[in-house]
Amino acid sequence: MTSSHTAAITGLYRYPIKGLTPEPLPRVHLRIGQTLPADRRYAIENGPSGFDPEAPEWKPKIQFLMLARNERLAALDSRFEDATGRLTIRKDGQIVASGDLETAAGRAAIEAYFTENFQPELKGPPRVLSGRDHSFSDVARKVVSIINIESVRAIETMLGGVAVNPLRFRANLYVKGWPAWSELDLVGQSLAIGQARLKVVKRIVRCPATNVDPVTAKRDLEIPPTLSRHLGHMDCGIYAEVVADGEISVGDAVALEQPRLV
């Protein structure tokens, strides 16, 4: 991809609770070495994981409730309030659970809902976990995930014209303007969004979570196998690390930063 291929941000999302509802943002301030604020700040433990909130370490996603195995999560509409720490979960428009995730009573209220409603998927008592500034990402490093809308459109063609909701990919940034799949060649390069800078560090290998429709909660597509058949791999999207602070907004240009001449 050349420097002429400038993209624009079409969507910004965070996921305060791993596996639950994406929350759209009009703008966000990126900080060096951090995720989007509160992204994957909490997770719902599915059986004992050994996670220590006082000494948080990365754990594989199979330790938590997640869409790859628990597609019913997509039927829940959750909202997290930063100011109060309150998570509210609705199903079919009705509040089914609510609690302040920074209090024992609030976490217990959320845990009680999953205990009652997510059998037999549970491997043990569900627990709401958090730890300092830990992020329950699918990868150990703190990253921002980016999806190229044109690559999603290419997947639609692979599937014979079936519409694919980009939110299946649960990205932080959705961008448009890059040729399909060109983002996969950006590993090691830097992106400029206003004053912010992000270094692309890894391709994203897709898992069965992308097979789940985020609106219907139905497992109705086979995206990773489709990628494998057509491309020889299951990669779609990229992870980037924030290397310079800055505010980014929907509509901002995303440019490939050119190396400085010395």
Secondary structure as UniProt FT lines:
FT   TURN            3..4
FT   STRAND          7..14
FT   TURN            18..19
FT   STRAND          23..24
FT   STRAND          27..30
FT   TURN            32..33
FT   TURN            37..40
FT   STRAND          42..46
FT   TURN            53..54
FT   HELIX           61..63
FT   TURN            67..69
FT   HELIX           71..75
FT   STRAND          77..81
FT   TURN            82..85
FT   STRAND          86..91
FT   TURN            92..93
FT   STRAND          94..100
FT   TURN            101..102
FT   HELIX           104..117
FT   TURN            119..121
FT   STRAND          126..129
FT   TURN            132..133
FT   STRAND          144..148
FT   HELIX           149..158
FT   TURN            159..160
FT   HELIX           166..169
FT   STRAND          173..176
FT   TURN            180..181
FT   HELIX           182..186
FT   TURN            187..188
FT   STRAND          190..193
FT   TURN            194..195
FT   STRAND          196..205
FT   HELIX           208..211
FT   TURN            214..216
FT   HELIX           223..231
FT   STRAND          235..244
FT   STRAND          246..249
FT   TURN            250..251
FT   STRAND          253..256
//
